[in-house]
Amino acid sequence: MTFVDAIGKNQHCPPNVTHPPRCCMTPACSSNLALPPLLVPRRTLLQAGVLGSMGWGLGSGLQAAETKTGLVGPGIRGAGRAKRCLLLFMWGGPSQIDTFDPKPLAPDTIRGPFKSIATNVPGIDFSENFQRLAQHADKLAVLRSLRHDDPAHLSSGHTILTGHLPPTNKSDAAPPSDRDTPHIGCVMSKLRPSHGALPSFVTMPWLAYHPAAPGGQAPGQHGGWLGHQYDPFLVSGDPNAPGWKVPSLALIDGQSPDRLMRRHHLLASIDAQRRMIDDASPTGRLNTQQQQALGLLTSAEVRQAFDLDQESAETRERYGRNIHGQCVLLAKRLFDQGVSFVSVNWHNDGQNFWDTHGNNFNRLKNDLIPPADRALSAILEDLAQAGQLDETLIVWVGEFGRGPVINASAGREHHPYCYSGLMAGGGITGGRVYGASDKHAAYPSENPISPHDLVATMYQALGVSPEMVLHDSQNRPHQILAGQPIRELFA
């Protein structure tokens, strides 16, 4: 039994669709929103879906030597506490002024219609639309000086998800490649592989993709030079839909876990008579991959972890009966079952995600902020009450921010030069603001933070040494951290 690698067959916009200045969804691109599976079995273990390494962190023969694994930088008190991480990737680029860095004294052509409100921490104000999250500011580190100089969605997406510049920078034309730096979740799969049926790294509900960008899917969401065996397990679809099940866990018609297991035993018997499998060989590794895939398909533990129907109606409502809220609730369930890294990408909403070149204020007020506010508030509350927040790192961030000046379409343009993000848990000190922007939130006025620094801080919270080195398939060394951890954020 072999697998056919479908990586690289990324869907693109049709040839007649160019990348418009305002990155709007076009009907011509709408058919391309469904992404191909990462790996599919030739003999059809799954009906349709993902079967790569599924974030297990399988041995790969990469000679991927780790340097000082699990050690944090000297003198950073509180670093290394995080046992798990939730990355909330706000694909499209949220406006800093309309979220966590309001400018009430700025002209109305910059300030916009939203008022600022006080949070439960004196001196920290949010946009008025974050009513719930304002009551959890004591758990948050608000970053107001994120900055870089790349206005393209795809390449800046790579940088914020990996902490490294992509092979082709400042470009919306370059799709994912094996030269990409691995997603931080893929690196953690290598360093903290799963030993159970569940994968160590899960991405949902899709791999971030922009149909108006010629490159289509954002690079930096896969194993990159670390190898496809570290790709995330993709949980696609809408968990809020009635009867939703993980598509990649669906057995082919007429199959049952028992029948699948019997067929597997028969295949194993035939293989044993045909050849001896060396676990260090490529064939042996493939067999290990198949074994873990089989465990995923037949495990009651896995089915239970992904079964949102086990949650009360009140809990599901509290997280939000929408795709984002239910993804965040599912992330919490996966953490409870031992998954160590979950990335929730803002979903395909058919309206350009957080990329609000037009109708910015209605989109934020009615469609974007309410689900984000509700879901993040709910998981912060639940983790804190369970005593798990200090061991769970949460990061809320987009690939860039929005321009201060409101355009003629009541929107804001791309602006990577200054934007905001949030960190919580995992040893991060809450109830504080780090960095500041100028009076129009156009540029940092103190403590600028690069994406490299943000990801280095995440690695530090997760206990990865600043000196960590991994090797690719050509045995070339790669330094994992490219920035400096923000020491001041740790307790």
Residue pairs with C-beta under 8 A, 6 or more apart in sequence:
1 41
1 42
1 43
1 267
1 290
2 42
2 286
3 39
3 40
3 41
3 42
3 51
3 286
3 289
4 39
4 40
4 41
4 42
5 39
5 228
6 36
6 37
6 38
6 39
6 40
7 38
7 39
7 52
7 176
7 222
7 228
7 231
8 176
8 177
9 36
10 35
10 36
10 175
10 176
10 215
10 216
10 217
11 32
11 34
11 35
11 36
11 209
11 216
11 217
12 32
12 175
12 214
12 215
12 216
13 19
13 26
13 28
13 29
13 32
13 211
13 212
13 213
13 214
13 216
14 28
14 29
14 32
16 28
17 26
17 28
17 29
17 211
17 212
18 214
19 172
19 173
19 212
19 213
19 214
20 26
20 212
22 357
22 358
22 409
23 153
23 210
23 212
23 213
23 352
23 355
23 357
24 212
24 352
24 357
24 358
25 211
25 212
25 350
25 351
25 352
26 211
26 212
29 211
29 212
30 211
30 350
32 211
32 216
33 209
33 211
33 348
35 206
35 207
35 209
35 217
35 236
37 48
37 49
37 50
37 51
37 234
37 248
38 50
38 51
38 52
38 222
38 228
38 231
38 234
39 50
39 51
39 52
39 228
39 231
40 46
40 49
40 51
41 51
41 293
44 252
45 51
45 252
45 260
45 290
45 293
45 294
45 297
46 248
46 249
46 250
46 251
46 252
46 297
47 250
47 251
47 252
47 253
48 247
48 248
48 250
49 234
49 236
49 246
49 247
49 248
49 249
49 250
50 233
50 234
50 236
50 248
51 248
51 293
52 228
52 229
52 231
52 233
53 189
53 199
53 223
53 228
53 229
53 230
53 231
53 289
54 199
54 231
54 232
54 233
54 292
54 293
54 296
55 185
55 186
55 189
55 194
55 199
55 200
55 201
55 202
55 230
55 231
55 232
55 233
55 341
56 189
56 193
56 194
56 199
56 200
56 229
56 289
56 292
57 189
57 190
57 191
57 192
57 193
57 194
57 200
57 201
57 229
57 230
58 193
58 229
58 230
58 285
58 288
58 289
58 292
59 285
59 288
60 226
60 227
60 229
60 230
60 285
60 473
61 280
61 282
61 285
62 226
62 227
62 470
62 471
62 472
62 473
62 475
63 471
63 475
64 190
64 226
64 470
64 471
64 472
65 469
65 470
65 471
66 191
66 468
66 469
66 470
67 465
67 467
67 468
67 469
68 465
68 467
68 468
69 191
69 464
69 465
69 468
70 80
70 191
70 463
70 464
70 465
71 463
71 465
71 467
72 79
72 80
72 460
72 463
72 464
72 465
73 79
73 460
73 465
73 466
73 485
73 487
75 487
76 460
76 485
76 487
76 490
77 490
77 491
78 427
78 428
78 429
78 490
78 491
79 427
79 460
79 461
79 463
79 485
79 490
80 427
80 460
80 461
80 462
80 463
81 390
81 391
81 426
81 427
81 461
81 463
82 391
82 392
82 393
82 425
82 426
82 427
82 461
82 462
82 463
83 340
83 391
83 392
84 335
84 339
84 340
84 341
84 342
84 391
84 392
84 393
85 184
85 185
85 188
85 340
85 341
85 342
85 392
85 393
85 394
85 395
85 426
85 458
85 461
85 462
86 328
86 331
86 335
86 342
86 343
86 344
86 379
86 392
86 393
86 394
86 395
87 161
87 184
87 185
87 341
87 342
87 343
87 344
87 395
87 397
88 328
88 344
88 372
88 376
88 394
88 395
88 396
88 397
89 160
89 161
89 208
89 343
89 344
89 345
89 346
89 397
89 398
90 346
90 353
90 354
90 372
90 396
90 397
90 398
91 153
91 157
91 208
91 210
91 218
91 345
91 346
91 353
91 354
91 398
91 399
92 153
92 346
92 352
92 353
92 354
92 355
92 356
92 398
92 399
93 153
93 354
93 355
93 398
93 399
93 400
93 401
93 402
93 414
93 415
93 419
94 354
94 368
94 398
94 401
94 402
94 419
94 420
95 356
95 360
95 364
95 401
95 402
95 412
96 144
96 401
96 402
96 418
96 419
96 420
96 437
96 441
97 103
97 106
97 110
97 111
97 112
97 402
97 404
97 412
97 441
98 112
98 114
98 127
98 129
98 360
98 361
98 364
98 402
99 126
99 127
99 130
99 364
99 369
99 420
100 126
100 127
100 130
100 142
100 144
100 420
100 421
100 422
101 144
101 420
101 437
101 441
102 111
102 114
102 115
102 116
102 125
102 126
102 127
103 110
103 111
103 404
103 439
103 440
103 441
104 111
104 115
104 116
104 125
105 111
105 439
106 404
106 439
106 440
109 405
109 406
110 404
110 405
110 406
110 440
112 360
112 361
112 406
113 361
114 127
114 128
114 129
114 361
114 364
114 365
115 127
115 128
116 125
116 126
116 127
116 128
117 125
117 126
117 127
117 128
117 130
117 131
117 134
118 124
118 125
118 134
119 125
119 126
119 133
119 134
119 135
119 137
120 134
120 135
120 136
120 137
120 138
121 137
121 138
121 431
121 432
123 433
124 137
124 142
124 431
124 432
124 433
126 133
126 134
126 137
127 369
129 364
129 365
129 369
129 370
129 373
130 369
130 373
131 373
132 373
132 374
132 377
133 140
133 373
133 376
133 377
133 380
135 377
136 376
136 377
136 380
136 381
137 430
137 431
138 430
138 431
139 380
139 384
139 389
139 424
139 425
139 430
139 431
140 380
140 422
140 423
140 424
140 430
140 431
141 422
141 423
141 424
141 428
141 429
141 430
141 432
141 433
141 434
141 489
142 420
142 422
142 432
142 433
142 434
143 397
143 420
143 421
143 422
143 423
143 433
143 434
143 435
143 449
143 454
144 420
144 433
144 434
144 435
144 436
144 437
144 441
144 444
145 418
145 434
145 435
145 436
145 437
145 444
145 445
145 446
145 447
145 448
145 449
146 397
146 401
146 418
146 419
146 420
146 421
146 435
146 449
146 450
146 451
146 454
147 416
147 417
147 418
147 419
147 443
147 444
147 448
147 449
147 450
148 156
148 159
148 400
148 416
148 417
148 450
148 451
149 170
149 416
149 417
150 156
150 159
150 169
150 170
150 400
150 416
151 170
151 400
151 414
151 415
151 416
152 170
152 171
152 172
152 213
153 172
153 210
153 213
153 218
153 355
153 399
153 414
154 166
154 171
154 172
154 173
154 174
154 175
154 210
154 213
154 215
154 217
154 218
154 219
155 165
155 166
155 168
155 169
155 170
155 171
155 172
155 174
155 219
156 399
156 400
156 416
156 451
157 208
157 218
157 219
157 220
157 221
157 399
158 164
158 165
158 166
158 180
158 181
158 218
158 219
158 220
159 165
159 166
159 169
159 220
159 399
159 451
159 452
160 220
160 397
160 398
160 399
160 451
160 454
160 455
161 183
161 184
161 218
161 220
161 221
161 343
161 455
162 180
162 181
162 182
162 183
162 184
162 220
162 224
162 455
163 181
163 184
163 451
163 452
163 454
163 455
163 456
163 458
163 459
163 480
163 481
163 482
163 483
164 181
164 452
164 482
166 174
166 180
166 181
166 219
166 220
167 174
167 177
167 179
167 180
167 219
168 174
171 215
172 210
172 213
172 214
172 215
173 213
173 214
173 215
174 215
174 219
175 215
175 216
175 217
175 219
176 217
176 218
176 219
176 220
176 221
176 222
177 219
177 224
178 224
178 225
179 224
179 225
180 219
180 220
180 222
180 224
180 225
181 220
181 224
181 225
181 478
182 190
182 222
182 223
182 224
182 225
182 226
182 230
183 201
183 220
183 221
183 222
183 223
183 224
183 232
183 343
184 341
184 455
184 458
184 459
185 201
185 203
185 232
185 341
185 342
185 343
186 201
186 222
186 223
186 224
186 226
186 230
186 231
186 232
187 226
187 230
187 459
187 464
187 470
187 480
188 200
188 201
188 340
188 341
188 462
188 464
189 199
189 200
189 201
189 230
189 232
189 341
190 226
190 230
190 470
191 464
191 468
192 200
192 340
193 200
194 200
194 338
194 339
194 340
196 301
196 338
197 292
197 295
197 296
197 299
197 301
197 302
198 296
198 299
198 301
198 302
198 305
198 334
198 337
198 338
198 339
199 232
199 233
199 296
199 339
200 339
200 340
200 341
201 230
201 232
201 233
201 339
201 340
201 341
201 342
201 343
202 232
202 233
202 234
202 235
202 331
202 334
202 339
202 341
202 342
202 343
203 221
203 232
203 233
203 234
203 235
203 342
203 343
203 345
204 234
204 235
204 236
204 239
204 327
204 330
204 331
204 342
204 343
204 344
204 345
205 235
205 236
205 237
205 238
205 239
205 323
205 327
205 344
205 345
205 347
206 234
206 236
206 345
206 347
206 348
207 217
207 218
207 221
207 234
207 345
208 217
208 218
208 221
208 345
208 346
209 216
209 217
209 218
209 348
210 216
210 218
210 353
210 355
212 352
218 399
221 232
222 228
222 230
222 231
222 232
223 229
223 230
223 231
225 472
225 473
225 478
226 470
226 472
227 472
227 473
229 285
229 289
232 343
233 248
234 248
235 246
235 248
235 306
235 327
235 330
236 246
236 247
236 248
237 244
237 246
237 247
238 244
238 323
238 326
238 347
239 308
239 323
239 326
239 327
239 329
239 330
240 321
240 322
240 323
240 325
240 326
244 308
245 306
246 306
249 296
249 297
249 302
249 303
249 306
251 257
251 260
251 297
257 297
257 298
260 294
260 297
260 298
261 294
261 298
264 294
271 277
271 287
277 283
277 284
277 287
278 284
279 285
279 287
279 288
295 302
296 302
301 337
304 310
304 337
305 333
305 334
305 336
305 337
305 339
306 330
306 333
306 334
308 316
308 326
308 329
308 330
308 333
311 329
311 333
315 329
316 325
316 326
316 329
318 374
318 378
319 325
319 326
319 328
319 329
319 374
319 375
319 378
319 379
320 326
320 328
320 370
320 371
320 374
320 375
320 378
322 371
323 347
323 371
324 344
324 346
324 347
324 371
324 372
324 375
325 371
325 374
325 375
325 378
327 344
327 347
327 375
328 344
328 375
328 376
328 378
328 379
329 375
329 378
329 379
331 342
331 344
331 379
332 379
332 382
332 383
334 342
335 342
335 388
335 392
346 353
346 354
347 353
349 367
351 363
351 367
354 368
354 398
356 363
356 364
356 368
356 402
356 411
356 412
357 407
357 409
357 411
357 412
357 413
358 407
358 409
358 410
358 411
359 409
359 410
359 411
360 402
360 406
360 410
360 411
360 412
361 410
362 410
372 396
376 394
376 396
376 422
379 394
380 389
380 394
380 424
383 389
383 392
383 394
383 425
389 424
389 425
390 425
390 426
390 427
391 425
391 426
392 425
392 426
393 423
393 424
393 425
393 426
393 427
393 428
393 458
393 461
393 462
394 422
394 423
394 424
394 425
394 426
395 421
395 422
395 423
395 454
395 458
396 421
396 422
396 423
397 421
397 422
397 454
398 419
398 421
399 416
400 414
400 415
400 416
400 419
401 415
401 416
401 418
401 419
401 420
401 441
402 412
402 413
402 414
402 415
402 419
403 412
403 413
403 414
403 415
403 442
404 412
404 415
404 440
404 441
404 442
405 412
406 412
407 413
415 442
417 442
417 443
418 437
418 438
418 441
418 442
418 443
418 444
421 454
423 457
423 489
424 430
426 461
426 462
427 461
427 490
427 491
428 461
428 489
428 490
428 491
429 489
429 490
429 491
434 447
434 449
434 486
434 488
434 489
435 444
435 446
435 447
435 448
435 449
436 444
436 445
436 446
436 447
437 443
437 444
437 445
438 444
438 445
449 486
450 483
451 483
452 481
452 482
452 483
452 484
453 483
453 484
453 485
453 486
454 483
454 486
455 481
455 482
455 483
456 466
456 481
456 482
456 483
456 484
456 485
457 483
457 485
457 486
457 489
459 466
459 468
459 480
459 481
459 485
460 466
460 485
460 490
461 490
464 480
464 481
466 481
466 485
467 479
468 479
468 480
468 481
469 477
469 478
469 479
469 480
470 477
470 478
470 480
471 477
471 478
472 478
